[in-house]
Amino acid sequence: MTSESPVAARRRREQLRDFLRTRRARLTPGDVGMAVAGRRRTPGLRREEVAVLAGVGVSWYTWLEQGRDINVSAEVLDAICGRCA
């Protein structure tokens, strides 16, 4: 197993954070089969909606999108990215 430097790990988390934020902002509830209800203050899905769609906890998804140093499995990343594609 290769050890990742702290700088590389932080950069990887920042890239994932940026990807998740931009993908979430591009999607509307209608894009993922959710009911569109009323006006939204900002475009795109809410974090809560992405978490529900991916089957993960809202707090956990929020931490991931914030770039926090948490462990994430490939299956969870596949679930999140699959819903945001």
C-alpha positions in Angstrom: 0.0 0.0 0.0 1.4 3.4 -1.0 1.3 6.1 1.6 -0.1 9.4 0.4 1.5 12.7 1.5 -0.7 15.0 3.5 -0.6 17.6 0.7 -1.7 15.0 -1.9 -4.5 13.8 0.3 -5.8 17.3 0.9 -5.6 18.0 -2.9 -7.6 14.8 -3.6 -10.3 15.8 -1.1 -10.5 19.3 -2.6 -10.9 17.8 -6.1 -13.7 15.5 -4.9 -15.3 18.4 -3.1 -15.3 20.6 -6.2 -16.6 17.8 -8.3 -19.5 17.0 -5.9 -20.5 20.7 -5.6 -20.5 21.4 -9.3 -22.4 18.2 -10.2 -25.0 18.9 -7.5 -25.5 22.5 -8.7 -26.1 21.3 -12.3 -28.9 18.9 -11.4 -32.5 19.8 -10.8 -34.9 17.6 -8.9 -36.7 16.8 -12.2 -33.4 15.5 -13.6 -33.3 12.7 -11.0 -37.0 11.9 -11.0 -37.9 14.0 -7.9 -41.0 16.2 -7.7 -40.3 19.9 -8.3 -41.9 21.9 -5.5 -41.8 25.7 -5.4 -38.9 28.1 -5.9 -35.4 27.4 -4.7 -33.0 30.0 -3.4 -30.1 28.4 -5.2 -30.1 26.2 -8.3 -29.5 22.5 -8.2 -30.1 19.7 -5.7 -29.8 20.2 -2.0 -27.2 18.1 -0.1 -30.0 16.3 1.6 -31.5 15.2 -1.7 -28.2 13.9 -3.0 -27.7 12.0 0.3 -31.1 10.4 0.1 -30.7 9.5 -3.5 -27.3 7.8 -2.8 -28.5 6.1 0.3 -26.0 7.8 2.7 -26.5 10.0 5.7 -26.9 13.7 5.3 -24.1 14.6 7.7 -21.8 12.1 6.2 -22.4 13.5 2.7 -22.0 17.0 3.9 -18.6 16.2 5.4 -17.6 14.5 2.2 -18.6 17.5 0.1 -16.8 19.8 2.5 -13.6 17.9 1.9 -13.2 16.5 5.4 -10.8 13.7 6.0 -13.2 10.8 6.2 -13.0 7.2 4.9 -15.2 6.5 1.9 -15.7 3.2 0.1 -15.7 2.8 -3.7 -19.3 1.6 -3.4 -20.4 4.8 -1.7 -18.6 6.9 -4.3 -20.2 4.9 -7.1 -23.6 5.5 -5.5 -23.1 9.2 -5.2 -21.6 9.7 -8.6 -24.1 7.4 -10.2 -26.9 9.6 -9.0 -25.1 12.8 -10.0 -24.2 11.8 -13.5 
